[in-house]
Amino acid sequence: MKRVGIIGAGKIGGSLISRLSASGDFDLTVSDIHEAQLKLFAEGYGVRTTHSNREAAEESDLLIVAVKPWDVGAALDEVSPAMESEEKAVVSVAAGVPIKAIERRLPAGAAVLRVMPNVCAAVGLGSAVVAANEPGEAYLRMVVGIFRHVGDVIELPERLFDAATALHGSGPAYVALFADALIQAGVREGIPRDVARRLVNETIGGTAVLLKERSAHQIRDEVMTPGGTTAAAFVAMEKAGFVAAVYDGIEAATEQSRRLAE
Ligand SMILES: NC(=O)c1ccc[n+]([C@@H]2O[C@H](COP(=O)([O-])OP(=O)(O)OC[C@H]3O[C@@H](n4cnc5c(N)ncnc54)[C@H](OP(=O)(O)O)[C@@H]3O)[C@@H](O)[C@H]2O)c1
């Protein structure tokens, strides 16, 4: 059984705990600063819990650090003495924290991997990218296997992590923004809110399935009758700067991810 520690039982850590414990393939130790969080996972999923990050590190071969970026440094300082063994690796899911910054807080030669997941992991439909330092490469297969429990995983050079963070890490929030705008627009045209919500949710869910089989352009062309309603909407949306706003948003998020690393 693989011994996996998770520091931070929040949105990302919690998704991992629920899916990994259900698989029965992992010996899990979870640490968090909140007693209520630990109780939830101890009672709900039968995992070992502790307030001590150091203990979570000692009890695991692979330690996943799932706290906010500004809490990563303190958590690593706490676990560093327990990471001397060559048989151990650290995985960080924190936005904007580079592998080099993690290495600096750990014993020399430590295996470090970086994963950027997204919140769709909560329903097992997440997407994640992974990169490793040289010693961490030996753990790539194991880490990909772990994150596959909560969705799709792709290896990506670390230099593209800020862009990936902007694209899929924050991605669910953009889709939610678009969904909310569509619902509001439907309500404005007189559709009852609950009906608008159901129509929009099913449309986004159905389109996500279609996108797995065909390109975005193909779907657009299938829906857009020349001279029809979709064509009219496209012209109006593009005149209002819809596509440019998406480019600007991704650029701003990429820059913000770079700033977090400073
Ligand atoms: N949420 C997303 O959509 C998403 C997507 C991609 C990547 N990420 C990355 O994933 C990481 C975790 O994000 P999240 O949204 O899952 O965070 P979260 O829900 O806030 O969970 C983190 C948990 O760890 C606790 N914690 C804070 N400092 C700690 C410490 N020193 N030791 C042990 N536990 C500690 C937090 O307590 P407090 O609440 O009191 O701080 C909280 O319970 C972040 O670095 C983020 O950049 C998140």
The ligand as an SDF file (V2000), in Angstrom:
LIG
                    3D

 48 52  0  0  0  0  0  0  0  0999 V2000
   -9.2280   25.8060   -5.1380 N   0  0  0  0  0  0  0  0  0  0  0  0
   -8.8610   25.7180   -6.4220 C   0  0  0  0  0  0  0  0  0  0  0  0
   -9.6620   25.8440   -7.3490 O   0  0  0  0  0  0  0  0  0  0  0  0
   -7.4170   25.4180   -6.7540 C   0  0  0  0  0  0  0  0  0  0  0  0
   -7.0830   25.0990   -8.0860 C   0  0  0  0  0  0  0  0  0  0  0  0
   -5.7440   24.8110   -8.3770 C   0  0  0  0  0  0  0  0  0  0  0  0
   -4.7670   24.8590   -7.3870 C   0  0  0  0  0  0  0  0  0  0  0  0
   -5.1390   25.2060   -6.1220 N   0  0  0  0  0  0  0  0  0  0  0  0
   -4.0700   25.2790   -5.1200 C   0  0  0  0  0  0  0  0  0  0  0  0
   -4.3260   24.3020   -4.1360 O   0  0  0  0  0  0  0  0  0  0  0  0
   -3.8630   24.7740   -2.8710 C   0  0  0  0  0  0  0  0  0  0  0  0
   -4.9740   24.5340   -1.8530 C   0  0  0  0  0  0  0  0  0  0  0  0
   -6.0900   25.3040   -2.2570 O   0  0  0  0  0  0  0  0  0  0  0  0
   -7.5460   25.0080   -1.6280 P   0  0  0  0  0  0  0  0  0  0  0  0
   -8.4810   25.8580   -2.4050 O   0  0  0  0  0  0  0  0  0  0  0  0
   -7.7680   23.5380   -1.5270 O   0  0  0  0  0  0  0  0  0  0  0  0
   -7.2960   25.6250   -0.1590 O   0  0  0  0  0  0  0  0  0  0  0  0
   -8.2340   25.5230    1.1210 P   0  0  0  0  0  0  0  0  0  0  0  0
   -9.5920   25.0430    0.7480 O   0  0  0  0  0  0  0  0  0  0  0  0
   -8.0800   26.8110    1.8530 O   0  0  0  0  0  0  0  0  0  0  0  0
   -7.5250   24.3450    1.9810 O   0  0  0  0  0  0  0  0  0  0  0  0
   -6.3070   24.4750    2.6540 C   0  0  0  0  0  0  0  0  0  0  0  0
   -6.5030   23.9440    4.0960 C   0  0  0  0  0  0  0  0  0  0  0  0
   -5.2220   23.8870    4.7410 O   0  0  0  0  0  0  0  0  0  0  0  0
   -5.3100   24.6060    5.9860 C   0  0  0  0  0  0  0  0  0  0  0  0
   -3.9710   25.1180    6.3410 N   0  0  0  0  0  0  0  0  0  0  0  0
   -3.4600   26.3820    6.2150 C   0  0  0  0  0  0  0  0  0  0  0  0
   -2.2000   26.4270    6.6520 N   0  0  0  0  0  0  0  0  0  0  0  0
   -1.8800   25.1840    7.0780 C   0  0  0  0  0  0  0  0  0  0  0  0
   -0.7140   24.6080    7.6300 C   0  0  0  0  0  0  0  0  0  0  0  0
    0.4170   25.3220    7.8580 N   0  0  0  0  0  0  0  0  0  0  0  0
   -0.7460   23.2950    7.9360 N   0  0  0  0  0  0  0  0  0  0  0  0
   -1.8490   22.5340    7.7340 C   0  0  0  0  0  0  0  0  0  0  0  0
   -2.9860   23.0440    7.2060 N   0  0  0  0  0  0  0  0  0  0  0  0
   -3.0120   24.3320    6.8810 C   0  0  0  0  0  0  0  0  0  0  0  0
   -6.2980   25.6700    5.6800 C   0  0  0  0  0  0  0  0  0  0  0  0
   -6.7660   26.3440    6.8390 O   0  0  0  0  0  0  0  0  0  0  0  0
   -7.1870   27.9200    6.6660 P   0  0  0  0  0  0  0  0  0  0  0  0
   -8.4410   27.9070    5.8300 O   0  0  0  0  0  0  0  0  0  0  0  0
   -7.4150   28.4150    8.0400 O   0  0  0  0  0  0  0  0  0  0  0  0
   -6.0380   28.6210    5.9600 O   0  0  0  0  0  0  0  0  0  0  0  0
   -7.3730   24.8600    4.9500 C   0  0  0  0  0  0  0  0  0  0  0  0
   -8.1560   24.1000    5.8240 O   0  0  0  0  0  0  0  0  0  0  0  0
   -3.5190   26.2570   -3.0350 C   0  0  0  0  0  0  0  0  0  0  0  0
   -2.1380   26.4490   -2.9550 O   0  0  0  0  0  0  0  0  0  0  0  0
   -4.0460   26.6180   -4.4100 C   0  0  0  0  0  0  0  0  0  0  0  0
   -3.1610   27.5230   -5.0770 O   0  0  0  0  0  0  0  0  0  0  0  0
   -6.4280   25.4650   -5.7730 C   0  0  0  0  0  0  0  0  0  0  0  0
  1  2  1  0
  2  3  2  0
  2  4  1  0
  4  5  1  0
  4 48  2  0
  5  6  2  0
  6  7  1  0
  7  8  2  0
  8  9  1  0
  8 48  1  0
  9 10  1  0
  9 46  1  0
 10 11  1  0
 11 12  1  0
 11 44  1  0
 12 13  1  0
 13 14  1  0
 14 15  2  0
 14 16  1  0
 14 17  1  0
 17 18  1  0
 18 19  2  0
 18 20  1  0
 18 21  1  0
 21 22  1  0
 22 23  1  0
 23 24  1  0
 23 42  1  0
 24 25  1  0
 25 26  1  0
 25 36  1  0
 26 27  1  0
 26 35  1  0
 27 28  2  0
 28 29  1  0
 29 30  1  0
 29 35  2  0
 30 31  1  0
 30 32  2  0
 32 33  1  0
 33 34  2  0
 34 35  1  0
 36 37  1  0
 36 42  1  0
 37 38  1  0
 38 39  2  0
 38 40  1  0
 38 41  1  0
 42 43  1  0
 44 45  1  0
 44 46  1  0
 46 47  1  0
M  CHG  2   8   1  16  -1
M  END
$$$$
